[in-house]
């Protein structure tokens, strides 16, 4: 199984800094057998994100793409819009479950607009931007993500 992980943060991107969230998610995916083929920080830009996700999905380079950040209510929060726009099928249960899980920690989880979908047998999932929240969210849904990826690879 192959994966890509991208943190959406224009400030980190411009400063050429790494993301704690990307590093944490990479370790978690590798522990369950994923090979992370692409990872890094991208600007909060719809066109850039669309091109990256489409290219990785359409070429079969990865089976799973996780994004962190850019899932809120600010105009630059584009990750859910991109996933909704480019997916062949949406999987609303994944972000609904993550929001419900995160409500235990903060009422601000109601402001999360994360999305999940499938494009050309690649699973796309938005996660929160904070490293701790992204890690805890992935821990909660990881067995189901592995199951979906295995189903899509048949």
C-alpha positions in Angstrom: 0.0 0.0 0.0 1.3 3.4 -1.0 0.4 6.8 0.5 0.9 10.5 0.2 0.6 13.0 3.0 0.4 16.8 2.6 0.1 19.6 5.1 -1.6 22.7 3.7 0.0 25.7 5.3 1.1 28.7 3.1 3.3 30.1 5.9 5.2 26.8 6.4 5.4 26.4 2.6 7.0 29.8 2.1 9.4 29.3 5.0 10.3 25.9 3.5 9.7 24.3 6.9 8.6 20.8 7.6 5.3 19.9 9.2 5.0 18.0 12.6 1.6 16.7 11.4 3.0 15.2 8.2 5.9 13.6 10.2 3.5 12.1 12.8 1.1 10.7 10.2 4.0 9.2 8.1 5.2 7.3 11.1 1.7 6.0 11.8 1.1 4.8 8.2 4.5 3.1 8.0 3.7 1.2 11.2 0.7 -0.4 9.5 2.5 -1.2 6.2 2.1 1.8 4.0 5.0 3.1 2.0 4.9 6.9 1.9 5.7 7.8 -1.7 5.0 11.6 -1.4 4.9 13.9 1.6 5.4 17.6 2.3 3.9 21.0 2.8 1.8 22.7 0.1 0.3 26.2 0.0 -3.3 26.7 0.8 -4.2 27.0 -2.9 -7.1 25.2 -4.7 -5.3 24.9 -8.0 -2.0 23.6 -6.6 -3.8 21.0 -4.4 -6.1 19.9 -7.2 -3.1 19.3 -9.5 -1.2 17.3 -6.9 -4.1 15.1 -5.8 -5.3 14.5 -9.4 -1.8 13.6 -10.6 -1.2 11.1 -7.7 -4.7 9.6 -8.0 -4.8 9.4 -11.8 -1.4 7.8 -12.2 -2.0 5.2 -9.5 1.1 6.4 -7.6 -0.7 6.1 -4.3 -3.6 4.3 -2.8 -4.3 6.8 0.0 -3.8 10.6 0.3 -4.1 12.4 3.6 -4.1 16.1 3.9 -3.9 18.1 7.1 -5.0 21.7 7.6 -7.1 24.1 5.5 -10.4 22.5 6.6 -12.0 25.4 8.5 -14.0 28.4 7.7 -11.4 30.8 6.4 -11.4 31.6 2.6 -8.0 29.9 2.3 -9.4 26.7 3.8 -9.7 24.8 0.5 -8.9 21.1 1.2 -12.6 20.0 1.6 -13.6 21.9 -1.6 -10.8 20.2 -3.6 -11.7 16.7 -2.4 -15.4 17.3 -3.1 -14.6 18.7 -6.6 -12.2 16.0 -7.8 -13.7 12.9 -6.2 -15.7 10.3 -8.2 -17.5 9.3 -5.0 -17.7 11.0 -1.6 -17.4 9.1 1.7 -19.2 11.5 4.2 -19.0 8.9 7.0 -15.3 9.4 7.5 -15.2 13.1 8.3 -18.5 12.8 10.2 -16.9 10.2 12.4 -13.8 12.3 12.9 -15.8 15.4 13.8 -17.9 13.4 16.3 -14.7 11.9 17.8 -13.1 15.3 18.1 -16.1 16.9 19.7 -15.1 15.1 22.9 -12.1 17.5 23.0 -13.4 20.7 21.6 -16.7 22.2 20.5 -14.7 23.9 17.7 -14.8 20.5 15.9 -18.2 21.7 14.5 -16.3 24.2 12.4 -14.3 21.4 10.6 -15.4 21.0 7.0 -13.2 18.0 6.2 -14.2 15.7 3.3 -13.3 12.3 2.1 -13.7 10.7 -1.3 -12.4 8.2 -3.9 -10.8 9.2 -7.2 -9.6 6.4 -9.5 -9.4 3.9 -6.6 -7.4 6.3 -4.5 -8.8 7.3 -1.1 -8.6 11.0 -0.2 -9.1 12.1 3.4 -8.8 15.6 5.0 -7.6 15.7 8.6 -7.3 18.6 11.1 -4.2 20.8 10.8 -2.9 20.6 14.3 -0.4 17.7 14.7 -2.1 16.3 17.8 -5.6 16.5 16.4 -4.4 15.0 13.0 -2.6 12.1 14.8 -5.6 11.3 17.1 -8.0 11.5 14.2 -5.9 9.1 12.2 -5.6 6.7 15.1 -9.4 6.7 15.3 -10.1 5.9 11.7 -6.9 4.1 10.5 -8.3 0.5 10.6 -11.2 1.6 8.4 -8.9 3.4 6.0 -6.8 0.3 5.6 -10.0 -1.7 4.9 -11.1 0.8 2.2 -7.7 0.8 0.6 -7.6 -3.0 0.5 -11.1 -3.1 -1.0 -10.1 -0.5 -3.7 -7.0 -2.5 -4.6 -8.9 -5.7 -5.5 
